[in-house]
């Protein structure tokens, strides 16, 4: 039964997506009043609810009865000794991630019903492309679930690539939004760069094993060189999908798309795929410690880079986007120091509070008509429901106890400290120090920018007095309220033995840190002190001048942080401009040399033919004179040749 449920998880949203693509455009039929948008909404929500129920049933079954991975597979194709299988590989971690994916996707589908409507009675679709929008969300969900449950690397790669395509389509859904098409293209191209490495890594493991089945790949005795090369290639794909330095630049720009899509990408799909893929193949990485060393360095840079960039943004969605980059650094840092359970625990809590924050931000944008915090303010009284939900989300993001993010972030810091002090992790101890110190600095910085967002948006005087904001209608409000529950309480699940057991892996032990997901002890004091320092500094700056932006205290660093250390400019100078110059040179060479040779040969042949044709069109007297002259020349030549003999 669990195998059937596992196979149905991606099949249900896939069916919804394919059915949704067949629906007509959204405008209402003049006779019946029905619209493709109405049918698309019913299909998306019905199938989304079915998928969420199935994922929950599978999680309950696996949490209660299964102590080891369950696998069902059948050979699909044999390519010269390389076997590709169709099947699922299920364990408690896969089931819990599937619950997070389906729950967030369902919330986004419901939220989109209200977000993409307008009019006095909220009954007019923003555009006629709602059916493909809903269908693409379903396909996006199906692709992520395929990554979660797949028992074969080729099938995992299929889901991985379909997510990239769906992200492009969804970010660029509303082409009237400024920057949306360019942001979609950037997301597609940057992630494709990493995906080349991911594909090569999978190919290397498959050739080494003789099969792409994950169980076979994990059980095979690979050489150290093979594992190191394959691991580094796989990390390239992880850096692209999970927005790790230096392939992180696409994620903040993806905010140009619709806000519900931002919630879906940042919370449960796309960015979570890279972290989950590493946990899926984690024994291979522990057998090649160099890969985890590289991951630890990349994760630490990503953590601090995202946090510092978030401090100077004015766009509320870009603040949350850079916070996602930073939180992904915590997850990859946990993987680097030997704790996939801590990484997955933070992935689950992050899915809850980040989806909550993006949907709450969407409610604010819907009410104010702007994404800029400099045009908000004073929303606490006019939008109390949204305010308190945002407080829960930002508290979980900053790690305020006892909210969800506090327990999962503490788990990451605890295993990093253990790896640093005791040196028992799979990577060198200095990697543990790097991750731990970066994580501690991230606590203070996160508290600062989370407090800034809350103060700028919800406190002080309204900056747009003509706007009359209010809490969103029920279809927007209920998904936000329901997501506030796991954002507040999910961290407490770490105390539940069955939950914690299913997130544990047989990994290199890290000073006993894997014995529990949550940790109570003196180690909590330092993060709490840093949390208070960050929150206190931003509150002190705001109290001095409530009308001023606390980011002004950053001085000349503000522009540096706002541009994320100009890494986009560096990427543009070192990659984009040379590639475009090379493309222009190739185009010029093709047009001038290749096309010139072909077209020049054609013109020469045409000219020669035209000349011969002109000679053949001579008048009769001229032609007769030419024939006579030719005859005389031939006769003269014959006489001369004969006489010489």
PyMOL commands that set and color helices and strands:
alter all, ss='L'
color gray80, all
select helices_A, chain A and resi 2-21+36-65+92-115+130-149+153-171+180-209+214-219+224-241+249-256+259-267+271-280+282-286+289-310+316-336+340-368+373-375+379-382+384-398+404-422+429-458+474-495+497-503+513-515+523-544+550-554+557-562+564-616+620-644
alter helices_A, ss='H'
color red, helices_A
select strands_A, chain A and resi 70-79+82-90+117-118+124-125
alter strands_A, ss='S'
color yellow, strands_A
deselect
rebuild
show_as cartoon
